[in-house]
Amino acid sequence: MFSKGQIIFLIIFIITFIVVLIFAYRRDLKLHKIHYRGVVWILIAFISFIAFIAAIKFIFMK
């Protein structure tokens, strides 16, 4: 399967990657608030559309 060294490397890599992502997001937070204000509505519309398609599928499969 995996050696002990590979598992340790994986754990350290995942922790480091998550920490770097958090710092990068925090640094760009001001820009995100300026340029991406309406993104939440697009996300809600997209999720609603996928739910609508799934509902149609389940209704017509019966």
Backbone atoms as SQL, in Angstrom:
CREATE TABLE atoms (id INTEGER PRIMARY KEY, chain TEXT, resi INTEGER, resn TEXT, atom TEXT, x REAL, y REAL, z REAL);
INSERT INTO atoms VALUES
  (1, 'A', 1, 'MET', 'N', 0.857, -1.180, 0.000),
  (2, 'A', 1, 'MET', 'CA', 0.000, 0.000, 0.000),
  (3, 'A', 1, 'MET', 'C', 0.901, 1.240, 0.000),
  (4, 'A', 2, 'PHE', 'N', 0.919, 1.990, 1.073),
  (5, 'A', 2, 'PHE', 'CA', 1.772, 3.166, 1.187),
  (6, 'A', 2, 'PHE', 'C', 2.760, 2.968, 2.330),
  (7, 'A', 3, 'SER', 'N', 3.960, 3.487, 2.147),
  (8, 'A', 3, 'SER', 'CA', 4.931, 3.399, 3.231),
  (9, 'A', 3, 'SER', 'C', 4.643, 4.478, 4.268),
  (10, 'A', 4, 'LYS', 'N', 5.275, 4.354, 5.407),
  (11, 'A', 4, 'LYS', 'CA', 5.056, 5.322, 6.486),
  (12, 'A', 4, 'LYS', 'C', 5.527, 6.716, 6.068),
  (13, 'A', 5, 'GLY', 'N', 6.633, 6.775, 5.330),
  (14, 'A', 5, 'GLY', 'CA', 7.144, 8.060, 4.855),
  (15, 'A', 5, 'GLY', 'C', 6.200, 8.741, 3.877),
  (16, 'A', 6, 'GLN', 'N', 5.559, 7.956, 3.004),
  (17, 'A', 6, 'GLN', 'CA', 4.610, 8.525, 2.056),
  (18, 'A', 6, 'GLN', 'C', 3.381, 9.079, 2.761),
  (19, 'A', 7, 'ILE', 'N', 2.914, 8.391, 3.774),
  (20, 'A', 7, 'ILE', 'CA', 1.753, 8.861, 4.539),
  (21, 'A', 7, 'ILE', 'C', 2.080, 10.148, 5.280),
  (22, 'A', 8, 'ILE', 'N', 3.258, 10.218, 5.872),
  (23, 'A', 8, 'ILE', 'CA', 3.677, 11.437, 6.581),
  (24, 'A', 8, 'ILE', 'C', 3.783, 12.600, 5.591),
  (25, 'A', 9, 'PHE', 'N', 4.381, 12.335, 4.411),
  (26, 'A', 9, 'PHE', 'CA', 4.487, 13.375, 3.388),
  (27, 'A', 9, 'PHE', 'C', 3.105, 13.863, 2.968),
  (28, 'A', 10, 'LEU', 'N', 2.184, 12.939, 2.767),
  (29, 'A', 10, 'LEU', 'CA', 0.827, 13.308, 2.378),
  (30, 'A', 10, 'LEU', 'C', 0.163, 14.202, 3.413),
  (31, 'A', 11, 'ILE', 'N', 0.272, 13.846, 4.673),
  (32, 'A', 11, 'ILE', 'CA', -0.334, 14.637, 5.743),
  (33, 'A', 11, 'ILE', 'C', 0.273, 16.037, 5.795),
  (34, 'A', 12, 'ILE', 'N', 1.606, 16.123, 5.719),
  (35, 'A', 12, 'ILE', 'CA', 2.268, 17.429, 5.746),
  (36, 'A', 12, 'ILE', 'C', 1.888, 18.251, 4.519),
  (37, 'A', 13, 'PHE', 'N', 1.822, 17.607, 3.351),
  (38, 'A', 13, 'PHE', 'CA', 1.466, 18.311, 2.122),
  (39, 'A', 13, 'PHE', 'C', 0.051, 18.866, 2.203),
  (40, 'A', 14, 'ILE', 'N', -0.905, 18.064, 2.666),
  (41, 'A', 14, 'ILE', 'CA', -2.289, 18.517, 2.755),
  (42, 'A', 14, 'ILE', 'C', -2.423, 19.685, 3.723),
  (43, 'A', 15, 'ILE', 'N', -1.797, 19.590, 4.879),
  (44, 'A', 15, 'ILE', 'CA', -1.865, 20.678, 5.863),
  (45, 'A', 15, 'ILE', 'C', -1.255, 21.953, 5.297),
  (46, 'A', 16, 'THR', 'N', -0.084, 21.840, 4.666),
  (47, 'A', 16, 'THR', 'CA', 0.579, 23.006, 4.083),
  (48, 'A', 16, 'THR', 'C', -0.258, 23.618, 2.967),
  (49, 'A', 17, 'PHE', 'N', -0.832, 22.786, 2.114),
  (50, 'A', 17, 'PHE', 'CA', -1.649, 23.264, 1.009),
  (51, 'A', 17, 'PHE', 'C', -2.863, 24.034, 1.514),
  (52, 'A', 18, 'ILE', 'N', -3.528, 23.512, 2.529),
  (53, 'A', 18, 'ILE', 'CA', -4.711, 24.183, 3.088),
  (54, 'A', 18, 'ILE', 'C', -4.321, 25.513, 3.718),
  (55, 'A', 19, 'VAL', 'N', -3.213, 25.557, 4.427),
  (56, 'A', 19, 'VAL', 'CA', -2.759, 26.804, 5.051),
  (57, 'A', 19, 'VAL', 'C', -2.436, 27.853, 3.981),
  (58, 'A', 20, 'VAL', 'N', -1.753, 27.450, 2.907),
  (59, 'A', 20, 'VAL', 'CA', -1.431, 28.390, 1.827),
  (60, 'A', 20, 'VAL', 'C', -2.707, 28.903, 1.159),
  (61, 'A', 21, 'LEU', 'N', -3.686, 28.022, 0.940),
  (62, 'A', 21, 'LEU', 'CA', -4.957, 28.458, 0.358),
  (63, 'A', 21, 'LEU', 'C', -5.660, 29.475, 1.247),
  (64, 'A', 22, 'ILE', 'N', -5.659, 29.245, 2.544),
  (65, 'A', 22, 'ILE', 'CA', -6.303, 30.173, 3.478),
  (66, 'A', 22, 'ILE', 'C', -5.628, 31.538, 3.433),
  (67, 'A', 23, 'PHE', 'N', -4.292, 31.562, 3.459),
  (68, 'A', 23, 'PHE', 'CA', -3.581, 32.841, 3.411),
  (69, 'A', 23, 'PHE', 'C', -3.813, 33.565, 2.084),
  (70, 'A', 24, 'ALA', 'N', -3.818, 32.829, 0.979),
  (71, 'A', 24, 'ALA', 'CA', -4.040, 33.456, -0.325),
  (72, 'A', 24, 'ALA', 'C', -5.455, 34.027, -0.405),
  (73, 'A', 25, 'TYR', 'N', -6.431, 33.308, 0.110),
  (74, 'A', 25, 'TYR', 'CA', -7.811, 33.805, 0.080),
  (75, 'A', 25, 'TYR', 'C', -7.955, 35.047, 0.950),
  (76, 'A', 26, 'ARG', 'N', -7.352, 35.030, 2.127),
  (77, 'A', 26, 'ARG', 'CA', -7.450, 36.197, 3.014),
  (78, 'A', 26, 'ARG', 'C', -6.795, 37.426, 2.393),
  (79, 'A', 27, 'ARG', 'N', -5.681, 37.219, 1.674),
  (80, 'A', 27, 'ARG', 'CA', -4.989, 38.336, 1.048),
  (81, 'A', 27, 'ARG', 'C', -5.838, 38.957, -0.063),
  (82, 'A', 28, 'ASP', 'N', -6.590, 38.136, -0.789),
  (83, 'A', 28, 'ASP', 'CA', -7.392, 38.620, -1.905),
  (84, 'A', 28, 'ASP', 'C', -8.833, 38.926, -1.523),
  (85, 'A', 29, 'LEU', 'N', -9.166, 38.896, -0.253),
  (86, 'A', 29, 'LEU', 'CA', -10.548, 39.072, 0.180),
  (87, 'A', 29, 'LEU', 'C', -11.127, 40.432, -0.218),
  (88, 'A', 30, 'LYS', 'N', -10.328, 41.493, -0.133),
  (89, 'A', 30, 'LYS', 'CA', -10.814, 42.824, -0.510),
  (90, 'A', 30, 'LYS', 'C', -11.178, 42.867, -1.994),
  (91, 'A', 31, 'LEU', 'N', -10.332, 42.272, -2.824),
  (92, 'A', 31, 'LEU', 'CA', -10.623, 42.242, -4.262),
  (93, 'A', 31, 'LEU', 'C', -11.855, 41.398, -4.556),
  (94, 'A', 32, 'HIS', 'N', -12.031, 40.302, -3.845),
  (95, 'A', 32, 'HIS', 'CA', -13.197, 39.449, -4.051),
  (96, 'A', 32, 'HIS', 'C', -14.486, 40.195, -3.727),
  (97, 'A', 33, 'LYS', 'N', -14.463, 40.987, -2.680),
  (98, 'A', 33, 'LYS', 'CA', -15.664, 41.738, -2.306),
  (99, 'A', 33, 'LYS', 'C', -16.009, 42.803, -3.338),
  (100, 'A', 34, 'ILE', 'N', -15.006, 43.337, -4.026),
  (101, 'A', 34, 'ILE', 'CA', -15.250, 44.370, -5.034),
  (102, 'A', 34, 'ILE', 'C', -15.729, 43.754, -6.348),
  (103, 'A', 35, 'HIS', 'N', -15.021, 42.746, -6.825),
  (104, 'A', 35, 'HIS', 'CA', -15.255, 42.228, -8.166),
  (105, 'A', 35, 'HIS', 'C', -16.282, 41.103, -8.250),
  (106, 'A', 36, 'TYR', 'N', -16.561, 40.432, -7.163),
  (107, 'A', 36, 'TYR', 'CA', -17.438, 39.254, -7.203),
  (108, 'A', 36, 'TYR', 'C', -18.627, 39.405, -6.267),
  (109, 'A', 37, 'ARG', 'N', -19.293, 40.545, -6.310),
  (110, 'A', 37, 'ARG', 'CA', -20.402, 40.784, -5.392),
  (111, 'A', 37, 'ARG', 'C', -21.617, 39.933, -5.698),
  (112, 'A', 38, 'GLY', 'N', -21.971, 39.705, -6.970),
  (113, 'A', 38, 'GLY', 'CA', -23.198, 38.999, -7.316),
  (114, 'A', 38, 'GLY', 'C', -23.034, 37.511, -7.550),
  (115, 'A', 39, 'VAL', 'N', -21.896, 36.962, -7.199),
  (116, 'A', 39, 'VAL', 'CA', -21.625, 35.557, -7.477),
  (117, 'A', 39, 'VAL', 'C', -22.555, 34.633, -6.697),
  (118, 'A', 40, 'VAL', 'N', -22.978, 35.035, -5.534),
  (119, 'A', 40, 'VAL', 'CA', -23.853, 34.182, -4.717),
  (120, 'A', 40, 'VAL', 'C', -25.158, 33.911, -5.457),
  (121, 'A', 41, 'TRP', 'N', -25.696, 34.914, -6.139),
  (122, 'A', 41, 'TRP', 'CA', -26.956, 34.721, -6.863),
  (123, 'A', 41, 'TRP', 'C', -26.780, 33.773, -8.044),
  (124, 'A', 42, 'ILE', 'N', -25.634, 33.839, -8.689),
  (125, 'A', 42, 'ILE', 'CA', -25.359, 32.916, -9.789),
  (126, 'A', 42, 'ILE', 'C', -25.235, 31.490, -9.263),
  (127, 'A', 43, 'LEU', 'N', -24.597, 31.331, -8.122),
  (128, 'A', 43, 'LEU', 'CA', -24.478, 30.006, -7.500),
  (129, 'A', 43, 'LEU', 'C', -25.848, 29.455, -7.126),
  (130, 'A', 44, 'ILE', 'N', -26.701, 30.294, -6.548),
  (131, 'A', 44, 'ILE', 'CA', -28.056, 29.852, -6.183),
  (132, 'A', 44, 'ILE', 'C', -28.844, 29.457, -7.436),
  (133, 'A', 45, 'ALA', 'N', -28.732, 30.234, -8.501),
  (134, 'A', 45, 'ALA', 'CA', -29.427, 29.913, -9.749),
  (135, 'A', 45, 'ALA', 'C', -28.924, 28.600, -10.336),
  (136, 'A', 46, 'PHE', 'N', -27.624, 28.381, -10.302),
  (137, 'A', 46, 'PHE', 'CA', -27.038, 27.155, -10.830),
  (138, 'A', 46, 'PHE', 'C', -27.507, 25.941, -10.038),
  (139, 'A', 47, 'ILE', 'N', -27.472, 26.025, -8.716),
  (140, 'A', 47, 'ILE', 'CA', -27.919, 24.911, -7.872),
  (141, 'A', 47, 'ILE', 'C', -29.410, 24.661, -8.074),
  (142, 'A', 48, 'SER', 'N', -30.189, 25.720, -8.206),
  (143, 'A', 48, 'SER', 'CA', -31.629, 25.561, -8.457),
  (144, 'A', 48, 'SER', 'C', -31.884, 24.874, -9.794),
  (145, 'A', 49, 'PHE', 'N', -31.121, 25.233, -10.809),
  (146, 'A', 49, 'PHE', 'CA', -31.268, 24.615, -12.122),
  (147, 'A', 49, 'PHE', 'C', -30.949, 23.126, -12.072),
  (148, 'A', 50, 'ILE', 'N', -29.874, 22.749, -11.396),
  (149, 'A', 50, 'ILE', 'CA', -29.502, 21.338, -11.258),
  (150, 'A', 50, 'ILE', 'C', -30.585, 20.595, -10.470),
  (151, 'A', 51, 'ALA', 'N', -31.109, 21.200, -9.419),
  (152, 'A', 51, 'ALA', 'CA', -32.183, 20.564, -8.645),
  (153, 'A', 51, 'ALA', 'C', -33.436, 20.400, -9.497),
  (154, 'A', 52, 'PHE', 'N', -33.738, 21.391, -10.339),
  (155, 'A', 52, 'PHE', 'CA', -34.892, 21.311, -11.225),
  (156, 'A', 52, 'PHE', 'C', -34.743, 20.161, -12.215),
  (157, 'A', 53, 'ILE', 'N', -33.552, 20.005, -12.785),
  (158, 'A', 53, 'ILE', 'CA', -33.301, 18.904, -13.714),
  (159, 'A', 53, 'ILE', 'C', -33.428, 17.562, -13.002),
  (160, 'A', 54, 'ALA', 'N', -32.881, 17.450, -11.803),
  (161, 'A', 54, 'ALA', 'CA', -32.989, 16.203, -11.038),
  (162, 'A', 54, 'ALA', 'C', -34.438, 15.898, -10.694),
  (163, 'A', 55, 'ALA', 'N', -35.218, 16.925, -10.341),
  (164, 'A', 55, 'ALA', 'CA', -36.638, 16.703, -10.011),
  (165, 'A', 55, 'ALA', 'C', -37.396, 16.207, -11.239),
  (166, 'A', 56, 'ILE', 'N', -37.136, 16.789, -12.386),
  (167, 'A', 56, 'ILE', 'CA', -37.788, 16.341, -13.619),
  (168, 'A', 56, 'ILE', 'C', -37.429, 14.879, -13.900),
  (169, 'A', 57, 'LYS', 'N', -36.177, 14.545, -13.712),
  (170, 'A', 57, 'LYS', 'CA', -35.734, 13.166, -13.943),
  (171, 'A', 57, 'LYS', 'C', -36.494, 12.195, -13.039),
  (172, 'A', 58, 'PHE', 'N', -36.588, 12.505, -11.767),
  (173, 'A', 58, 'PHE', 'CA', -37.256, 11.607, -10.822),
  (174, 'A', 58, 'PHE', 'C', -38.760, 11.543, -11.060),
  (175, 'A', 59, 'ILE', 'N', -39.354, 12.630, -11.504),
  (176, 'A', 59, 'ILE', 'CA', -40.802, 12.635, -11.791),
  (177, 'A', 59, 'ILE', 'C', -41.106, 11.743, -12.991),
  (178, 'A', 60, 'PHE', 'N', -40.318, 11.836, -14.048),
  (179, 'A', 60, 'PHE', 'CA', -40.600, 11.092, -15.269),
  (180, 'A', 60, 'PHE', 'C', -40.083, 9.660, -15.233),
  (181, 'A', 61, 'MET', 'N', -39.277, 9.295, -14.258),
  (182, 'A', 61, 'MET', 'CA', -38.791, 7.923, -14.173),
  (183, 'A', 61, 'MET', 'C', -39.852, 6.993, -13.568),
  (184, 'A', 62, 'LYS', 'N', -40.827, 7.540, -12.883),
  (185, 'A', 62, 'LYS', 'CA', -41.847, 6.696, -12.252),
  (186, 'A', 62, 'LYS', 'C', -42.849, 6.236, -13.202);
